[in-house]
Amino acid sequence: MTRSDSGPELVGENLLTDNPALYEHAFPDTGERNARFVRDLVERFAEPSGRRALLDVGCGTGRDAARLAASGYAVTAVDISERMIAYARAHRPGVRFEVGDARTVRTPVAVDVVTCLGSTLLHLHDDSDIVAALTSFARCLRPGGLLILEMRSGAFLLTERGRRELLAAESVRRVEWESRTYTARTALRLDLPEQLLRRQRAWTWDGCAAPIEERTAWRLLFPRELRYLLRLGGFETLALFDAPGPLTEPPWPGAGKLATDLVGDRLHVVARRVRS
Ligand SMILES: C[S@@+](CC[C@H](N)C(=O)[O-])C[C@H]1O[C@@H](n2cnc3c(N)ncnc32)[C@H](O)[C@@H]1O
């Protein structure tokens, strides 16, 4: 961790991504949820093959990558943040971690599965960047290989509940970490022309000289355009559903079938690389 006496540092645009130990503390491990989600979907949608190779894009601190490696996958994991990758290398043996950008990622050999979880794709705002990322994922996959995406759902903001929960009021969250209380005040707003959900967040803690202000944004992707962008990237969509998923309530493996009415706050995609 990079904590100095005066507290964590903001290097890029996100305090938590810049300080992986604080990130892990603020986002407690979902345990097996993400890994089980991936394994179950592969079981359900992939053609049978031997030992599987998997690429995790936007791996963060590498928790999911390490679990998937422990369950028998040969895992390569990339993240654009050098700090995340340094932390992952130090804490998660058994995975090949690389600094890399979703838009240009390559693997030395074709993999069977690409995962991109936790809204990583939505950090790319332009259509051209999203298609570049999807095209790169397709190049990393063997023909017929699977892409699994997990992210915030743009369609949720078309529901009354979505607007109420996301846009109504500033939220305040406190994180206790290493004898300090970190307070995050967060406001979300819609940027309609850019089709973005913009987040403004101020972090304070006892002894900080001034609040740390963050401005980040997620692309709002709607189902039809996502299917279209996937096609442009070289994928056929096999499943697009809002629940159950690793972050839904009830969580994966929820009972029953995959829900496709898309009223929930998460979006999950299984897509297959088109054979060419
Ligand atoms: C919310 S975290 C998700 C981490 C992890 N996949 C999870 O589900 O917990 C998003 C991650 O995406 C990474 N990221 C953002 N833009 C990226 C890009 N263009 N290429 C690769 N990683 C990116 C960030 O550094 C961050 O670690």
The ligand as an ORCA input file, in Angstrom:
! r2SCAN-3c Opt
* xyz 0 1
  C     -14.151     -1.794    -10.346
  S     -12.598     -2.474    -10.785
  C     -13.066     -4.166    -11.071
  C     -12.029     -5.110    -10.563
  C     -12.408     -6.583    -10.649
  N     -12.579     -7.048    -12.016
  C     -13.663     -6.878     -9.849
  O     -14.675     -7.275    -10.444
  O     -13.610     -6.714     -8.628
  C     -12.309     -1.889    -12.432
  C     -10.875     -2.138    -12.854
  O     -10.758     -1.839    -14.252
  C      -9.471     -1.280    -14.467
  N      -9.520     -0.600    -15.777
  C     -10.128      0.566    -16.087
  N      -9.957      0.836    -17.384
  C      -9.242     -0.180    -17.927
  C      -8.745     -0.465    -19.225
  N      -8.946      0.367    -20.262
  N      -8.040     -1.587    -19.419
  C      -7.787     -2.447    -18.373
  N      -8.226     -2.214    -17.117
  C      -8.955     -1.100    -16.894
  C      -9.258     -0.392    -13.259
  O      -7.890     -0.094    -13.050
  C      -9.860     -1.256    -12.146
  O      -8.906     -2.060    -11.515
*
